Amino acid sequence: MADEPLMLGAVPLLVVDDGGLVSATGVRRTFHPARTLAKPVMEADRPVEGGRVYIYGSVIFDPKQKRLRMWYGTPKPSKVLYATSSDGLEWTKPAVGLFSDDNSFRNNIVHHGHSPSVLRDEFEMDPEKRYKMLRAGGDGAGYVAYSADGIRWTDYSSEPVFTCPGGDTMTLAQNPRTGEYLAYHKNLTEIRGIKRRTVWLTRSRDLMHWDVPQLVFVPDEKDEDWTTPNSKQRADVYVMSVFPHASGFVGMPSIFRIETTRPPGELTPGQAGDDGPIDIQLVTSADGVSWARTEPRVNMIPRGAHGDFDRGALLGVSNTPVNVGDRTWVYYTALTTSHGAPIPLKRISIGRAEWRLHGFASLDAEGAGEVETKPVRFLHRRLVINTDASEGEVRVELRDLSGKTLPGYSFADSKPVSIDATRCVVRWKTDDIPIGQPLTIAVKMRSARLFSLWSAEE
């Protein structure tokens, strides 16, 4: 699998790491923090939500309905709630009438469980199972369900499909090449002599039979360079959402700086003992198992940048980014206070972070630069690049596996790109790209940025 060409289709090749490249000269990688909003996009405004809402959950754009669909959560005992939006800002919470709450069916409950993680499964041949959900039960047990419409759900089994004590938060991802399901979940693990929250992974081909969970991501010593010697301060990883791209995976772990741990006798009802801020960073992986830290360690979603609803901690993000137009959105759970503040002082709502399309990172050439991808196999006949060449120029060349330029697809044949465009179709004398044979893509840049590449129909 490692030597096979990358499949370049609707799933883009991001430049978050060198996993999809064979060479890069004259460029440097820049990580871009998101822009956030002054107000949350969703707050708890009805009794069924229990005073708090969490996006330990999912937001998916439905191209047929031309709207966004959200599955979100509530405090324990947890419910899976459903909402829709046409713009990603104003959300409707429909009364779906499936479950009773406080003697009424006029609510938006679609299931029960904590940390609901939903995928629209394009590998699934049975339309009755188009949507898949992973959610947490008691003591870290994982449960799975399927649905035709994302509203009416059927459990695969009443029994958990895997258990991981301490894993009350979990996120579901899918390998875009194989269809394999990846469940990332929290567990308590002793690291450097201290028991702490870490990220574990279990994998499945059918959602019913799962591999033995394995430890895949832990806080390292650099995460604790702020701590006081001989104190109980430490860093944990609260949860991690994982997004696939053409050459691997992007992870957004929640790095929890535990500054204070209060004894149970000092806690008010509902208050957590571990206290401190939580920030969202970015990590990368070729296989979803071995993860590399990005440097510098940028907080990808700034806390409290424009208001106070997200000033204290960001518990986690949705398991799916939303790519609409020329923007990428990631929804996140925001706290007004640090993690361990008392309730009701602590308020929890849902915010939205925004990037340029696929804009987590870019390769930047201040002067002349060039990058070449690993072998790719095009699924469509048009190559699309996401670039800002408004102050320079970008040209693209296709090469065979021996390194020879394909006739008609040289830098000289390439129509220069000198604009800022998230979806720029590359033009040569002949635009149709050969489908079937593996090729490499060389991008020559001058005073320009490159964010991503993918293939599409016209």
C-alpha positions as CSV (number, residue, x, y, z in Angstrom):
1,M,0.0,0.0,0.0
2,A,2.8,2.4,0.9
3,D,4.3,2.2,-2.7
4,E,1.0,2.5,-4.5
5,P,0.1,5.8,-6.2
6,L,-2.0,8.3,-4.2
7,M,-5.5,8.5,-5.5
8,L,-6.2,12.1,-6.4
9,G,-9.9,12.8,-6.6
10,A,-12.3,14.9,-4.6
11,V,-10.3,14.2,-1.4
12,P,-7.5,16.8,-1.7
13,L,-3.8,16.5,-1.2
14,L,-2.9,18.9,1.6
15,V,0.6,20.3,2.2
16,V,0.4,20.0,6.0
17,D,3.5,17.7,5.9
18,D,5.8,16.1,3.4
19,G,3.8,12.9,3.2
20,G,2.6,13.5,-0.3
21,L,5.9,15.0,-1.7
22,V,9.1,13.7,-3.0
23,S,10.9,17.1,-3.1
24,A,10.4,20.7,-2.1
25,T,13.0,23.5,-2.7
26,G,12.8,27.2,-2.1
27,V,9.6,26.9,0.0
28,R,8.7,27.0,3.7
29,R,5.6,25.6,5.4
30,T,3.3,28.0,7.2
31,F,0.5,26.9,9.6
32,H,-2.5,29.2,9.6
33,P,-4.7,29.7,12.7
34,A,-8.4,30.0,12.1
35,R,-10.6,33.1,12.3
36,T,-13.3,32.8,14.9
37,L,-16.6,34.6,15.5
38,A,-17.5,37.0,18.3
39,K,-20.5,34.9,19.3
40,P,-21.2,31.1,19.4
41,V,-23.3,29.7,16.6
42,M,-25.3,27.5,19.1
43,E,-26.2,27.8,22.7
44,A,-28.4,25.7,25.0
45,D,-31.8,27.4,24.8
46,R,-34.2,24.6,25.6
47,P,-34.7,22.2,28.5
48,V,-33.7,19.1,26.5
49,E,-30.1,20.4,26.2
50,G,-29.5,20.5,30.0
51,G,-28.0,23.9,30.0
52,R,-24.9,23.0,27.8
53,V,-24.2,21.8,24.3
54,Y,-21.2,20.0,23.0
55,I,-19.8,19.4,19.5
56,Y,-18.3,16.1,20.5
57,G,-20.2,15.3,17.3
58,S,-20.4,16.0,13.6
59,V,-21.3,18.6,11.0
60,I,-21.9,17.4,7.4
61,F,-22.9,19.4,4.3
62,D,-25.7,17.6,2.4
63,P,-25.3,18.6,-1.3
64,K,-28.8,17.4,-2.2
65,Q,-30.5,19.3,0.5
66,K,-28.0,22.2,0.2
67,R,-27.8,22.5,4.0
68,L,-25.6,21.7,6.9
69,R,-26.6,18.9,9.3
70,M,-25.3,18.8,12.9
71,W,-25.3,16.0,15.4
72,Y,-24.4,17.3,18.9
73,G,-24.5,16.3,22.5
74,T,-25.7,17.3,26.0
75,P,-24.5,16.7,29.5
76,K,-24.8,13.2,31.0
77,P,-27.1,11.4,30.8
78,S,-26.3,12.3,27.2
79,K,-28.6,12.6,24.3
80,V,-27.8,12.9,20.6
81,L,-29.5,16.0,19.2
82,Y,-30.0,17.1,15.6
83,A,-30.0,20.6,13.9
84,T,-29.8,22.0,10.4
85,S,-28.6,25.2,8.9
86,S,-28.4,26.9,5.5
87,D,-25.5,29.2,6.3
88,G,-23.7,27.5,9.2
89,L,-24.5,30.3,11.5
90,E,-28.2,30.1,12.3
91,W,-29.3,26.6,13.3
92,T,-32.8,25.1,13.4
93,K,-33.5,22.4,16.0
94,P,-36.5,20.5,14.5
95,A,-38.9,18.5,16.6
96,V,-38.4,15.1,15.1
97,G,-40.8,13.3,17.5
98,L,-38.8,10.2,18.1
99,F,-38.0,10.1,21.8
100,S,-39.9,11.4,24.9
101,D,-38.2,14.0,27.1
102,D,-40.0,15.5,30.1
103,N,-43.2,13.8,28.9
104,S,-43.0,15.4,25.4
105,F,-42.0,14.2,22.0
106,R,-41.5,17.8,20.7
107,N,-37.7,17.7,20.7
108,N,-34.7,17.1,18.5
109,I,-33.4,13.9,20.1
110,V,-32.4,11.3,17.5
111,H,-30.5,8.9,19.8
112,H,-28.9,8.5,23.2
113,G,-25.2,8.4,24.1
114,H,-22.2,10.6,24.6
115,S,-19.8,12.0,22.0
116,P,-21.8,11.1,18.9
117,S,-19.6,10.9,15.8
118,V,-21.4,10.6,12.4
119,L,-20.1,9.8,8.9
120,R,-21.8,9.7,5.6
121,D,-20.4,6.5,4.2
122,E,-19.8,6.6,0.4
123,F,-18.5,3.1,0.4
124,E,-21.8,1.7,1.7
125,M,-23.8,-0.1,-1.0
126,D,-27.0,-0.3,1.1
127,P,-28.8,3.1,1.2
128,E,-30.5,2.1,4.4
129,K,-27.0,2.3,6.0
130,R,-25.7,5.4,4.4
131,Y,-25.0,7.2,7.7
132,K,-22.9,5.6,10.5
133,M,-22.7,6.7,14.1
134,L,-20.2,5.9,16.8
135,R,-21.1,7.0,20.4
136,A,-19.8,6.3,23.9
137,G,-21.8,4.5,26.5
138,G,-20.8,4.0,30.1
139,D,-17.2,3.4,31.1
140,G,-15.7,4.0,27.6
141,A,-17.9,1.5,25.7
142,G,-18.3,2.1,22.0
143,Y,-21.7,1.6,20.3
144,V,-22.5,1.8,16.6
145,A,-25.7,2.5,14.6
146,Y,-26.8,3.1,11.0
147,S,-29.4,5.2,9.3
148,A,-30.7,6.0,5.9
149,D,-31.5,9.6,6.6
150,G,-29.3,10.5,9.6
151,I,-32.4,10.9,11.8
152,R,-33.9,7.5,12.4
153,W,-31.1,5.2,13.7
154,T,-30.9,1.4,14.2
155,D,-28.2,0.0,16.5
156,Y,-26.0,-2.7,15.0
157,S,-26.1,-4.4,18.5
158,S,-27.3,-3.6,22.0
159,E,-23.9,-4.7,23.2
160,P,-20.8,-2.4,22.9
161,V,-18.5,-3.2,20.0
162,F,-15.4,-2.3,22.0
163,T,-14.5,-1.1,25.4
164,C,-11.8,1.3,26.6
165,P,-12.1,2.3,30.3
166,G,-11.9,6.0,30.7
167,G,-12.8,6.6,27.0
168,D,-15.9,8.8,27.4
169,T,-15.0,10.8,24.3
170,M,-14.5,9.3,20.9
171,T,-14.4,10.4,17.3
172,L,-14.9,8.4,14.1
173,A,-13.0,8.7,10.8
174,Q,-12.8,6.7,7.6
175,N,-9.9,5.9,5.4
176,P,-10.9,7.4,1.9
177,R,-8.9,4.7,0.1
178,T,-10.0,1.5,1.8
179,G,-13.3,2.5,3.6
180,E,-11.8,1.2,6.9
181,Y,-13.3,2.8,10.1
182,L,-11.0,4.5,12.6
183,A,-12.2,5.1,16.2
184,Y,-10.1,7.4,18.2
185,H,-10.9,7.4,21.9
186,K,-9.7,8.6,25.2
187,N,-8.1,6.4,27.8
188,L,-6.0,6.9,31.0
189,T,-2.4,5.8,30.5
190,E,0.7,6.1,32.6
191,I,3.2,8.3,30.8
192,R,6.4,9.4,32.4
193,G,5.2,8.1,35.7
194,I,1.8,10.0,35.7
195,K,-1.6,8.6,34.7
196,R,-3.1,10.9,32.2
197,R,-5.6,11.2,29.3
198,T,-4.2,9.8,26.0
199,V,-5.6,8.9,22.6
200,W,-6.1,5.3,21.5
201,L,-7.2,3.8,18.2
202,T,-9.2,0.8,17.2
203,R,-10.0,-0.1,13.6
204,S,-12.8,-2.0,11.8
205,R,-13.9,-3.1,8.4
206,D,-17.6,-3.6,9.3
207,L,-18.2,-1.6,12.5
208,M,-18.9,-4.8,14.3
209,H,-15.5,-6.4,14.6
210,W,-12.8,-4.1,15.9
211,D,-9.0,-4.5,16.4
212,V,-7.5,-4.5,19.9
213,P,-7.1,-0.8,20.8
214,Q,-3.6,0.6,20.6
215,L,-2.1,3.8,22.1
216,V,-1.3,6.3,19.3
217,F,-0.9,9.8,20.7
218,V,0.4,11.1,24.0
219,P,1.6,14.5,25.3
220,D,5.3,14.8,25.1
221,E,7.8,16.6,27.3
222,K,7.6,19.8,25.3
223,D,3.9,20.0,26.1
224,E,5.0,20.3,29.8
225,D,7.8,22.9,29.5
226,W,5.5,25.4,31.3
227,T,5.1,23.2,34.5
228,T,6.6,23.9,37.9
229,P,9.2,21.2,39.0
230,N,7.9,18.8,41.6
231,S,4.3,19.9,41.1
232,K,1.3,17.9,40.0
233,Q,1.0,20.0,36.9
234,R,0.9,18.0,33.7
235,A,-0.4,17.9,30.1
236,D,-3.1,15.5,28.9
237,V,-4.8,15.0,25.5
238,Y,-8.5,15.4,26.0
239,V,-9.7,14.2,22.7
240,M,-8.6,14.1,19.0
241,S,-10.6,14.5,15.8
242,V,-9.0,13.1,12.6
243,F,-9.6,14.3,9.0
244,P,-8.3,12.2,6.0
245,H,-6.6,13.7,2.9
246,A,-5.0,12.2,-0.1
247,S,-1.7,11.2,1.5
248,G,-2.6,10.7,5.1
249,F,-4.5,12.2,8.0
250,V,-4.7,15.5,9.9
251,G,-5.4,15.4,13.6
252,M,-6.7,18.1,15.9
253,P,-5.8,17.1,19.4
254,S,-7.1,19.1,22.4
255,I,-4.0,19.7,24.6
256,F,-5.1,20.1,28.2
257,R,-2.7,22.0,30.5
258,I,-3.6,20.9,34.0
259,E,-2.5,23.7,36.3
260,T,-4.4,22.6,39.4
261,T,-6.1,19.4,40.6
262,R,-8.7,20.1,43.4
263,P,-9.6,17.3,45.8
264,P,-13.2,16.0,45.7
265,G,-14.1,17.7,49.0
266,E,-13.5,21.1,47.4
267,L,-15.7,20.6,44.3
268,T,-19.2,21.9,43.8
269,P,-21.8,19.7,42.0
270,G,-20.8,19.0,38.4
271,Q,-17.4,20.6,38.8
272,A,-14.3,18.7,37.4
273,G,-11.2,18.3,39.6
274,D,-8.6,18.9,36.9
275,D,-8.4,22.6,36.0
276,G,-6.6,24.5,33.2
277,P,-6.9,25.7,29.6
278,I,-7.3,23.5,26.6
279,D,-6.0,24.4,23.1
280,I,-6.5,22.8,19.7
281,Q,-3.2,22.0,17.9
282,L,-2.5,20.1,14.6
283,V,-0.6,16.8,14.0
284,T,-0.2,14.7,10.9
285,S,0.1,11.0,10.0
286,A,0.6,8.9,6.9
287,D,-1.4,5.9,8.3
288,G,-3.5,7.2,11.2
289,V,-1.4,5.3,13.7
290,S,2.0,7.1,13.9
291,W,1.6,10.8,14.5
292,A,4.1,13.7,14.1
293,R,3.9,17.0,15.8
294,T,3.9,20.1,13.7
295,E,6.4,22.9,14.4
296,P,5.8,25.5,15.6
297,R,3.0,24.2,17.7
298,V,0.4,26.7,16.7
299,N,-3.0,26.9,18.5
300,M,-5.1,26.4,15.4
301,I,-8.2,27.8,16.9
302,P,-7.3,30.8,19.1
303,R,-9.1,31.0,22.4
304,G,-11.0,34.2,23.1
305,A,-9.8,36.0,20.0
306,H,-13.0,38.0,19.5
307,G,-15.1,37.4,22.6
308,D,-15.4,35.7,25.9
309,F,-17.5,32.7,25.0
310,D,-14.4,30.7,24.1
311,R,-11.8,32.3,26.3
312,G,-11.2,29.5,28.7
313,A,-10.9,26.1,27.0
314,L,-11.8,24.4,23.7
315,L,-12.8,20.8,24.6
316,G,-12.7,19.4,21.1
317,V,-13.8,19.8,17.5
318,S,-16.3,18.1,15.1
319,N,-15.0,14.9,13.5
320,T,-15.5,16.3,10.0
321,P,-14.5,19.7,8.5
322,V,-17.0,21.4,6.3
323,N,-15.8,22.6,2.9
324,V,-18.3,25.1,1.4
325,G,-17.4,27.5,-1.4
326,D,-13.9,28.9,-0.7
327,R,-14.0,28.2,3.0
328,T,-13.3,25.4,5.4
329,W,-15.2,25.4,8.7
330,V,-14.6,23.4,11.9
331,Y,-17.0,23.6,14.7
332,Y,-15.7,23.4,18.3
333,T,-16.9,23.2,21.9
334,A,-16.2,26.4,23.7
335,L,-15.9,27.1,27.4
336,T,-16.1,30.6,29.0
337,T,-13.8,29.4,31.7
338,S,-11.0,26.9,32.2
339,H,-12.0,23.2,32.4
340,G,-12.4,22.9,36.1
341,A,-14.4,26.0,36.9
342,P,-17.6,25.6,38.9
343,I,-21.0,25.5,37.1
344,P,-22.9,27.7,36.4
345,L,-19.9,30.1,36.1
346,K,-18.7,27.8,33.4
347,R,-20.9,28.1,30.2
348,I,-20.5,25.7,27.3
349,S,-21.5,26.5,23.7
350,I,-20.5,25.7,20.1
351,G,-18.4,28.0,18.0
352,R,-17.2,28.0,14.4
353,A,-13.6,28.3,13.2
354,E,-12.9,29.4,9.6
355,W,-10.0,28.9,7.2
356,R,-9.5,29.5,3.6
357,L,-10.5,26.3,1.8
358,H,-8.1,23.5,2.9
359,G,-6.1,26.4,4.6
360,F,-4.6,24.7,7.6
361,A,-1.1,25.1,6.1
362,S,0.6,26.4,2.9
363,L,3.9,26.0,1.2
364,D,5.2,29.5,0.5
365,A,7.8,30.6,-2.0
366,E,9.1,34.1,-1.4
367,G,11.2,33.9,-4.6
368,A,11.5,30.9,-6.8
369,G,10.3,27.5,-5.4
370,E,9.3,24.1,-6.7
371,V,7.6,21.1,-5.2
372,E,7.0,17.6,-6.7
373,T,4.4,15.2,-5.5
374,K,4.7,11.5,-5.0
375,P,3.1,9.4,-7.8
376,V,-0.6,10.0,-8.1
377,R,-3.4,8.4,-10.1
378,F,-6.0,10.9,-11.3
379,L,-9.6,10.0,-10.8
380,H,-10.9,12.9,-12.9
381,R,-9.5,14.7,-16.0
382,R,-9.0,18.1,-14.5
383,L,-6.3,19.1,-12.0
384,V,-7.4,21.8,-9.5
385,I,-5.0,23.8,-7.3
386,N,-5.6,26.1,-4.4
387,T,-3.1,28.8,-4.6
388,D,-2.4,32.5,-3.9
389,A,-0.3,33.7,-6.8
390,S,-1.7,37.2,-6.8
391,E,1.8,38.7,-6.4
392,G,3.7,36.1,-8.5
393,E,3.1,33.1,-10.7
394,V,2.5,29.3,-10.6
395,R,3.0,26.8,-13.3
396,V,2.4,23.1,-13.3
397,E,4.1,20.2,-15.0
398,L,3.2,16.5,-15.2
399,R,5.9,13.8,-15.3
400,D,6.0,10.0,-15.7
401,L,7.6,7.8,-13.1
402,S,11.0,8.0,-14.8
403,G,10.9,11.8,-14.3
404,K,10.3,12.7,-18.0
405,T,7.9,15.5,-18.7
406,L,4.7,14.3,-20.5
407,P,4.5,15.9,-23.9
408,G,2.1,18.8,-23.8
409,Y,2.1,19.1,-20.0
410,S,5.4,20.9,-19.4
411,F,5.9,24.1,-17.4
412,A,6.2,25.9,-20.8
413,D,2.8,24.5,-21.9
414,S,1.2,25.4,-18.6
415,K,-0.9,28.6,-18.6
416,P,0.6,30.7,-15.8
417,V,-1.6,31.3,-12.7
418,S,-1.3,34.8,-11.3
419,I,-4.4,35.1,-9.2
420,D,-5.6,34.2,-5.7
421,A,-8.0,31.2,-6.3
422,T,-9.1,28.3,-4.1
423,R,-10.4,26.3,-7.1
424,C,-8.1,27.0,-10.1
425,V,-8.3,24.5,-12.9
426,V,-4.8,24.1,-14.4
427,R,-4.6,24.7,-18.1
428,W,-2.2,23.3,-20.7
429,K,-2.5,23.1,-24.5
430,T,-4.5,19.9,-23.8
431,D,-6.4,20.0,-20.6
432,D,-7.6,16.4,-20.3
433,I,-5.2,14.6,-17.9
434,P,-4.4,10.9,-18.7
435,I,-6.4,8.8,-16.3
436,G,-5.0,5.4,-15.3
437,Q,-1.3,5.9,-15.5
438,P,0.6,7.1,-12.4
439,L,2.2,10.5,-12.7
440,T,3.9,13.1,-10.5
441,I,2.9,16.7,-10.3
442,A,5.6,19.4,-10.3
443,V,4.5,22.9,-9.2
444,K,6.9,25.8,-9.9
445,M,6.1,28.9,-7.8
446,R,7.4,32.5,-7.7
447,S,6.2,34.7,-4.8
448,A,3.2,32.4,-4.3
449,R,1.5,30.0,-1.8
450,L,0.2,26.5,-2.4
451,F,-2.5,25.1,-0.2
452,S,-3.8,21.9,-1.9
453,L,-4.3,19.9,-5.1
454,W,-7.1,17.6,-6.2
455,S,-8.8,16.4,-9.4
456,A,-12.4,17.0,-10.6
457,E,-14.6,17.2,-13.6
458,E,-14.7,20.6,-15.3
